[in-house]
Amino acid sequence: AFGDPHDFYPNPVKKAKVHISIDTVSDRLGYTAEEDKFTDFMKRLGCQVEKTNGGYAVLPPTFRFDLEQDMDLVEEY
């Protein structure tokens, strides 16, 4: 009906999954990272976390333009 609000995005923002392993997080930090903490921190940031063979596939929310590479996730941990 007329006057109803509508959102229209001709080119919706698509984020890519960031692949990372707990070993990578630990290596970069210089101490052992905990998997439970990692998944908890990522979920608190609004990320979707999926366990993979080599670690994790993390899908950041569209508004987090600063989370695009594995090192961005290490920084957040």
MIBAMAR-622376 format. One record per residue: residue number from 1; residue in three letters; z, y, x of N, C-alpha, C in turn. Coordinates in nm, 4 decimals. Layout:
+------+------+----------+----------+----------+----------+----------+----------+----------+----------+----------+
| resi | resn |      n_z |      n_y |      n_x |     ca_z |     ca_y |     ca_x |      c_z |      c_y |      c_x |
+------+------+----------+----------+----------+----------+----------+----------+----------+----------+----------+
|  NUM |  ALA |        Z |        Y |        X |        Z |        Y |        X |        Z |        Y |        X |
...
+------+------+----------+----------+----------+----------+----------+----------+----------+----------+----------+
END
This chain:
+------+------+----------+----------+----------+----------+----------+----------+----------+----------+----------+
| resi | resn |      n_z |      n_y |      n_x |     ca_z |     ca_y |     ca_x |      c_z |      c_y |      c_x |
+------+------+----------+----------+----------+----------+----------+----------+----------+----------+----------+
|    1 |  ALA |   0.0000 |  -0.1185 |   0.0835 |   0.0000 |   0.0000 |   0.0000 |   0.0000 |   0.1246 |   0.0877 |
|    2 |  PHE |  -0.0452 |   0.2327 |   0.0302 |  -0.0509 |   0.3590 |   0.1029 |   0.0896 |   0.4022 |   0.1451 |
|    3 |  GLY |   0.1034 |   0.4502 |   0.2669 |   0.2319 |   0.4989 |   0.3137 |   0.3177 |   0.3945 |   0.3835 |
|    4 |  ASP |   0.2777 |   0.2671 |   0.3759 |   0.3529 |   0.1643 |   0.4475 |   0.3239 |   0.1769 |   0.5973 |
|    5 |  PRO |   0.4279 |   0.1635 |   0.6818 |   0.4040 |   0.1743 |   0.8262 |   0.3305 |   0.0507 |   0.8788 |
|    6 |  HIS |   0.2415 |   0.0738 |   0.9719 |   0.1666 |  -0.0352 |   1.0359 |   0.1580 |  -0.0092 |   1.1851 |
|    7 |  ASP |   0.1746 |  -0.1148 |   1.2636 |   0.1516 |  -0.1066 |   1.4072 |   0.0169 |  -0.1698 |   1.4356 |
|    8 |  PHE |  -0.0649 |  -0.1043 |   1.5139 |  -0.1953 |  -0.1585 |   1.5472 |  -0.2153 |  -0.1472 |   1.6971 |
|    9 |  TYR |  -0.2288 |  -0.2611 |   1.7642 |  -0.2508 |  -0.2634 |   1.9075 |  -0.3839 |  -0.3330 |   1.9345 |
|   10 |  PRO |  -0.4884 |  -0.2553 |   1.9616 |  -0.6182 |  -0.3177 |   1.9875 |  -0.6170 |  -0.4062 |   2.1127 |
|   11 |  ASN |  -0.5349 |  -0.3698 |   2.2120 |  -0.5238 |  -0.4488 |   2.3354 |  -0.3772 |  -0.4762 |   2.3638 |
|   12 |  PRO |  -0.3198 |  -0.5779 |   2.2992 |  -0.1769 |  -0.6045 |   2.3204 |  -0.1471 |  -0.6377 |   2.4663 |
|   13 |  VAL |  -0.0307 |  -0.5950 |   2.5111 |   0.0116 |  -0.6205 |   2.6487 |   0.0407 |  -0.7697 |   2.6645 |
|   14 |  LYS |  -0.0190 |  -0.8293 |   2.7666 |   0.0074 |  -0.9699 |   2.7951 |   0.0726 |  -0.9780 |   2.9313 |
|   15 |  LYS |   0.1835 |  -1.0485 |   2.9380 |   0.2529 |  -1.0672 |   3.0646 |   0.2184 |  -1.2056 |   3.1187 |
|   16 |  ALA |   0.2171 |  -1.2168 |   3.2502 |   0.1940 |  -1.3458 |   3.3143 |   0.3283 |  -1.4080 |   3.3497 |
|   17 |  LYS |   0.3334 |  -1.5407 |   3.3448 |   0.4547 |  -1.6100 |   3.3865 |   0.4688 |  -1.5970 |   3.5376 |
|   18 |  VAL |   0.5935 |  -1.5851 |   3.5815 |   0.6228 |  -1.5779 |   3.7243 |   0.6839 |  -1.7122 |   3.7622 |
|   19 |  HIS |   0.6233 |  -1.7790 |   3.8595 |   0.6721 |  -1.9103 |   3.9027 |   0.7615 |  -1.8928 |   4.0242 |
|   20 |  ILE |   0.8775 |  -1.9584 |   4.0183 |   0.9748 |  -1.9446 |   4.1274 |   1.0625 |  -2.0695 |   4.1336 |
|   21 |  SER |   1.1108 |  -2.0987 |   4.2522 |   1.2041 |  -2.2111 |   4.2684 |   1.3403 |  -2.1567 |   4.3114 |
|   22 |  ILE |   1.4417 |  -2.2332 |   4.2838 |   1.5771 |  -2.1944 |   4.3245 |   1.5851 |  -2.1890 |   4.4772 |
|   23 |  ASP |   1.5094 |  -2.2755 |   4.5447 |   1.5060 |  -2.2727 |   4.6921 |   1.4541 |  -2.1386 |   4.7428 |
|   24 |  THR |   1.3515 |  -2.0844 |   4.6767 |   1.2980 |  -1.9533 |   4.7155 |   1.4039 |  -1.8455 |   4.6977 |
|   25 |  VAL |   1.4743 |  -1.8483 |   4.5845 |   1.5802 |  -1.7501 |   4.5589 |   1.6861 |  -1.7610 |   4.6687 |
|   26 |  SER |   1.7300 |  -1.8826 |   4.6981 |   1.8327 |  -1.9058 |   4.8006 |   1.7864 |  -1.8600 |   4.9388 |
|   27 |  ASP |   1.6616 |  -1.8951 |   4.9744 |   1.6079 |  -1.8567 |   5.1058 |   1.6070 |  -1.7051 |   5.1226 |
|   28 |  ARG |   1.5635 |  -1.6349 |   5.0211 |   1.5525 |  -1.4881 |   5.0295 |   1.6892 |  -1.4195 |   5.0327 |
|   29 |  LEU |   1.7857 |  -1.4770 |   4.9597 |   1.9178 |  -1.4162 |   4.9542 |   2.0044 |  -1.4520 |   5.0744 |
|   30 |  GLY |   1.9769 |  -1.5679 |   5.1349 |   2.0567 |  -1.6113 |   5.2488 |   2.1804 |  -1.6890 |   5.2080 |
|   31 |  TYR |   2.1911 |  -1.7226 |   5.0805 |   2.2999 |  -1.8089 |   5.0335 |   2.2483 |  -1.8914 |   4.9160 |
|   32 |  THR |   2.3207 |  -1.9944 |   4.8792 |   2.2753 |  -2.0857 |   4.7752 |   2.2852 |  -2.0229 |   4.6367 |
|   33 |  ALA |   2.1709 |  -2.0119 |   4.5715 |   2.1665 |  -1.9606 |   4.4342 |   2.1937 |  -2.0765 |   4.3386 |
|   34 |  GLU |   2.2608 |  -2.0475 |   4.2287 |   2.2931 |  -2.1510 |   4.1305 |   2.1934 |  -2.1467 |   4.0147 |
|   35 |  GLU |   2.1422 |  -2.2661 |   3.9798 |   2.0420 |  -2.2737 |   3.8735 |   2.0942 |  -2.2220 |   3.7404 |
|   36 |  ASP |   2.2186 |  -2.2569 |   3.7064 |   2.2757 |  -2.2110 |   3.5787 |   2.2827 |  -2.0587 |   3.5731 |
|   37 |  LYS |   2.3255 |  -1.9988 |   3.6830 |   2.3347 |  -1.8526 |   3.6885 |   2.1955 |  -1.7910 |   3.6796 |
|   38 |  PHE |   2.1004 |  -1.8494 |   3.7515 |   1.9638 |  -1.7965 |   3.7506 |   1.9079 |  -1.7928 |   3.6085 |
|   39 |  THR |   1.9157 |  -1.9060 |   3.5386 |   1.8614 |  -1.9098 |   3.4020 |   1.9374 |  -1.8150 |   3.3096 |
|   40 |  ASP |   2.0687 |  -1.8077 |   3.3264 |   2.1489 |  -1.7164 |   3.2445 |   2.1081 |  -1.5714 |   3.2688 |
|   41 |  PHE |   2.0953 |  -1.5317 |   3.3962 |   2.0576 |  -1.3940 |   3.4293 |   1.9194 |  -1.3605 |   3.3728 |
|   42 |  MET |   1.8245 |  -1.4520 |   3.3884 |   1.6886 |  -1.4259 |   3.3408 |   1.6862 |  -1.4106 |   3.1879 |
|   43 |  LYS |   1.7601 |  -1.4965 |   3.1185 |   1.7649 |  -1.4879 |   2.9711 |   1.8318 |  -1.3582 |   2.9260 |
|   44 |  ARG |   1.9330 |  -1.3144 |   2.9992 |   2.0006 |  -1.1879 |   2.9644 |   1.9070 |  -1.0691 |   2.9805 |
|   45 |  LEU |   1.8076 |  -1.0827 |   3.0701 |   1.7090 |  -0.9768 |   3.0895 |   1.6008 |  -0.9805 |   2.9815 |
|   46 |  GLY |   1.6070 |  -1.0812 |   2.8950 |   1.5078 |  -1.0936 |   2.7890 |   1.3904 |  -1.1825 |   2.8250 |
|   47 |  CYS |   1.4022 |  -1.2537 |   2.9361 |   1.2941 |  -1.3423 |   2.9813 |   1.3015 |  -1.4774 |   2.9098 |
|   48 |  GLN |   1.1851 |  -1.5387 |   2.8950 |   1.1792 |  -1.6780 |   2.8501 |   1.1736 |  -1.7620 |   2.9767 |
|   49 |  VAL |   1.2593 |  -1.8626 |   2.9850 |   1.2679 |  -1.9447 |   3.1058 |   1.2307 |  -2.0881 |   3.0716 |
|   50 |  GLU |   1.1371 |  -2.1412 |   3.1486 |   1.0886 |  -2.2771 |   3.1266 |   1.1012 |  -2.3539 |   3.2582 |
|   51 |  LYS |   1.1653 |  -2.4706 |   3.2534 |   1.1808 |  -2.5525 |   3.3745 |   1.0481 |  -2.6229 |   3.4036 |
|   52 |  THR |   1.0074 |  -2.6206 |   3.5300 |   0.8831 |  -2.6865 |   3.5713 |   0.9145 |  -2.7856 |   3.6826 |
|   53 |  ASN |   0.8137 |  -2.8569 |   3.7285 |   0.8324 |  -2.9537 |   3.8377 |   0.8932 |  -2.8896 |   3.9613 |
|   54 |  GLY |   0.8401 |  -2.7738 |   4.0005 |   0.8845 |  -2.7112 |   4.1235 |   0.9920 |  -2.6058 |   4.1066 |
|   55 |  GLY |   1.0376 |  -2.5830 |   3.9847 |   1.1387 |  -2.4793 |   3.9643 |   1.1341 |  -2.4233 |   3.8237 |
|   56 |  TYR |   1.0890 |  -2.2970 |   3.8129 |   1.0896 |  -2.2293 |   3.6835 |   0.9642 |  -2.1461 |   3.6625 |
|   57 |  ALA |   0.9232 |  -2.1354 |   3.5358 |   0.8199 |  -2.0420 |   3.4943 |   0.8928 |  -1.9410 |   3.4069 |
|   58 |  VAL |   0.8956 |  -1.8167 |   3.4522 |   0.9706 |  -1.7111 |   3.3839 |   0.8722 |  -1.6123 |   3.3224 |
|   59 |  LEU |   0.8849 |  -1.5914 |   3.1913 |   0.7994 |  -1.4960 |   3.1212 |   0.8833 |  -1.3733 |   3.0853 |
|   60 |  PRO |   0.8627 |  -1.2633 |   3.1598 |   0.9400 |  -1.1417 |   3.1322 |   0.8971 |  -1.0776 |   3.0004 |
|   61 |  PRO |   0.9860 |  -0.9996 |   2.9383 |   0.9467 |  -0.9274 |   2.8175 |   0.8427 |  -0.8202 |   2.8529 |
|   62 |  THR |   0.7600 |  -0.7825 |   2.7569 |   0.6502 |  -0.6890 |   2.7840 |   0.6971 |  -0.5533 |   2.8361 |
|   63 |  PHE |   0.8188 |  -0.5130 |   2.8010 |   0.8655 |  -0.3811 |   2.8449 |   0.9190 |  -0.3798 |   2.9873 |
|   64 |  ARG |   0.9308 |  -0.4970 |   3.0509 |   0.9801 |  -0.5033 |   3.1892 |   0.8609 |  -0.5072 |   3.2861 |
|   65 |  PHE |   0.8039 |  -0.3902 |   3.3109 |   0.6883 |  -0.3806 |   3.4007 |   0.7269 |  -0.4051 |   3.5462 |
|   66 |  ASP |   0.8572 |  -0.4035 |   3.5740 |   0.9053 |  -0.4229 |   3.7108 |   0.9252 |  -0.5698 |   3.7468 |
|   67 |  LEU |   0.8996 |  -0.6602 |   3.6554 |   0.9170 |  -0.8038 |   3.6830 |   0.7813 |  -0.8729 |   3.6821 |
|   68 |  GLU |   0.7141 |  -0.8696 |   3.7978 |   0.5800 |  -0.9267 |   3.8050 |   0.5642 |  -1.0317 |   3.9137 |
|   69 |  GLN |   0.6557 |  -1.0327 |   4.0116 |   0.6446 |  -1.1249 |   4.1241 |   0.7765 |  -1.1996 |   4.1421 |
|   70 |  ASP |   0.7691 |  -1.3098 |   4.2180 |   0.8897 |  -1.3885 |   4.2404 |   1.0007 |  -1.3066 |   4.3053 |
|   71 |  MET |   0.9653 |  -1.2143 |   4.3952 |   1.0684 |  -1.1349 |   4.4633 |   1.1389 |  -1.0395 |   4.3650 |
|   72 |  ASP |   1.0701 |  -0.9999 |   4.2586 |   1.1346 |  -0.9172 |   4.1545 |   1.2470 |  -0.9953 |   4.0886 |
|   73 |  LEU |   1.2248 |  -1.1251 |   4.0699 |   1.3275 |  -1.2102 |   4.0076 |   1.4443 |  -1.2343 |   4.1038 |
|   74 |  VAL |   1.4119 |  -1.2493 |   4.2318 |   1.5170 |  -1.2655 |   4.3334 |   1.6058 |  -1.1416 |   4.3309 |
|   75 |  GLU |   1.5419 |  -1.0250 |   4.3243 |   1.6159 |  -0.8974 |   4.3206 |   1.7105 |  -0.8911 |   4.2024 |
|   76 |  GLU |   1.6665 |  -0.9389 |   4.0866 |   1.7502 |  -0.9365 |   3.9665 |   1.8659 |  -1.0352 |   3.9745 |
|   77 |  TYR |   1.8453 |  -1.1474 |   4.0449 |   1.9533 |  -1.2445 |   4.0616 |   2.0658 |  -1.1807 |   4.1415 |
+------+------+----------+----------+----------+----------+----------+----------+----------+----------+----------+
END
